[in-house]
Amino acid sequence: KDSTGMLGRIIFAWWKGSKLDCNAKQWRLFADILNDVAMFLEIMAPMYPIFFTMTVSTSNLAKCIVGVAGGATRAALTMHQARRNNMADVSAKDSSQETVVNLAGLLVSLLMLPLVSDCPSLSLGCFVLLTALHIYANYRAVRALVLETLNESRLQLVLEHFLQRGEVLEPASANQMEPLWTGFWPSLSLSLGVPLHHLVSSVSELKQL
């Protein structure tokens, strides 16, 4: 179980590490959803003893990927929110908010535990309901972010809007239109600093482009 998680952490960081900065919103949402999936697998593991080891290993793999994606995107988004070069202050207050939320969750769970402990179906129903609420809240939070840099999807939106209407799209509008369910799909292969003669063979061809 532990080795699966360690290998998954290393492979995911190698595979998608360079995409976590430019697509921070997408990977933040992905990490939240994957964390919920991991918790669901942990809940279901005792119900199928034959697949217990495989289930908990898969859950641990998902949690390790969440650790990489969640930690990296948190750093990227904290940098975005540190408008006065106060990244340490923003990070500390973010940690305090998370602690308050976890404390509130602990108190609510202590109140709910006697009500649902004798009824597995009620426990599962509460989990599904709260998970749906959690995903929706995270989607709204990520959608509210207005990043002022261009990644591949925002650049495409800005270029399309400019070519169609001759206007430069505002950052808020581009962020609202940006798809949030990307991440694993193949992206454009960009080569920076390529000599011009590798792209065009003549001045007329350059003018045509």
N, C-alpha and C positions, 0 to 999 in steps of 0.2 A: 504493500500500500504506500509506504513512504517513498520507496524508490520510484514508483510510478509518478508520484507527484513531483519529485526532484527532476526526473527526466523531462516531464511535461513542462516544468518551469523553464528549464534550459532551452528546450526546442522552441517553445513559444517566443521567448525573448529573442532568439536568433531569427525566427521566421518573421515576426511582426514588430520587432522592437523599433525599427525606423519609421513605422507608420503611426506610432502611438502619440507623437507630438502633433502632427498635422491633422489627424482624425481623432482628437481627444474626446470630442462629444460622442462619437459613434462607439468608441471602445469603452467609454465610461458606462454607457447604457448597456453594452454587451456584458461588461463585468457584473453589473447589478442583476441582469437576467440570469447569467450563468451561476451566480451565487445562490439564487433562488432554486435553480435546478439542482445544484449540489445538495442543498438542504432537503429537497424533496426526495432525492435518492437515499439520503441518510434515514429519512423517516420510513421509506419503503423497504430498506434492507432487511430488517428482522422478519418481515412478512414472507420472504422467499429465502429460506436458509441455504438452499442449494446454490444460489447465486450471490450469497452474502459477500464473499471476498471480492468478487468481480464488481459488485455494486459499490462497496465502500472504496475500492481502488479508483473507480471511475469518479466517485464523488470527491475524493482527495485530489485527483488530477484536475478536476474542474476548479476546486478551491485554490490550487496553486496557480492556475492560469489567472484566476480572479485576483490573486495577490500581485501578480506582475502587471496585468492590465489596469487594475484599480489603483495601485500605488503610483504607477507612471502617469496615468491621466490625472490623478489628484495633484501631482506636482505641476503638471502643465496648466491645469485650471487655476491652481493657487497663484501661479506666476501671472496669469491673466487678471486675477482679481486684485493683485498687489499693485494698485494704481500709484501709490506713493513710495514705491521701492521698499515696501514694508512686508516682504514675503514671510518673515518669521512671525510677525504679529498676526497676519491673516491665517497662517498655518496653526498657530496656537489657539486662536479663537475658533477655527474650524474644528480642531480637536476637542475643545470645550463643548461646542454644540453637539458633537457626536456623543460625548460622554453623557450629557444631559438626556439625549434621546435614548441612549442605551439604558440609563437609570430608569427613565419613565417606562420603557419596555419591560424592564425587570419587575417593576412594581405591578404593572398591568398583568404580566404573566403569573405572578404570585396570586393575584385575585382570580384569574381565570382557571388556574390549574385544578382547584377542587371541583369546578363545574364540568370540565371536559375530560378529566383523567379516567373516568369509568366508561367513556363512550368514544372509541377510536374514530367512528364516522364523524362525530361532531368535531373532534380534534382536526381531522383532515379537512373538513369543511371550513373551519376557521382559518386553517393554513392557506387554503386555496383563495379564500376571500381576501385575507390580508396580503397575500402575495400579489394578487391582481391590483390591489390598492397601491402596493409598493412599486410595482412596475409603472403604473400610471403616474404616480407622483414623480418618479425618476425621469420618465419621459417628459413631463411638463417642465421639470427643473432643467434638463438638458436643452430642451427647446427654447427656454428663456435666455440661454447664454447667447451673447452677441460677441463673437470673436472677430477681431478687426484684421486678421491676417488671411491670406488666400491659401486654401488647400486646393486639391484637384477639383472637387465638386463645386466649391464656391467660385473658383476661377471659371469653370465651364458655365455656370449660371450668369456670371458677370459678362462674359464674352457674348453669350447668346443674346442677352438683353441688349447689349450695346449694338450688336450687329442688326438686331430687329428694330430697335427704336432710337438708336443713336444717343442713348443716355447711360450714364454709369450707375449701376445699381447701388443703393445704399447698403452699408453693412448689415443693418437690422433686417432689411428685406431679403438679402442674400442668405442670412442665417435662418430666416423663417422658411425659405424654400428649400434649404439644404436637406437631402435625405439623411436619416439617422440610422438606417438599417444596413449600412454598408460596412465593409471591413474585410470580408473574406473573398469578395469578388476581385477578379484580376483588374489591375489598373494599368494606365498607360506606362510604357517604358520610356523614360526620359534620359537623354544623354546630353549632359551640359558640357559646353566647350568644344563641340565638334567643329572641325574646319568647314567653312562654307562650301567648299568644292565637293564635300561628301554629300551635300544635300541638293545642290543644283550644279549643272554643268555649264551654264552660260548666263549672261546678263539678261537675255530675253526671257529665259525660264524663271529667273528671279523676279522680273517685272510681272510676269504672268501670275506667279504666286501672290 
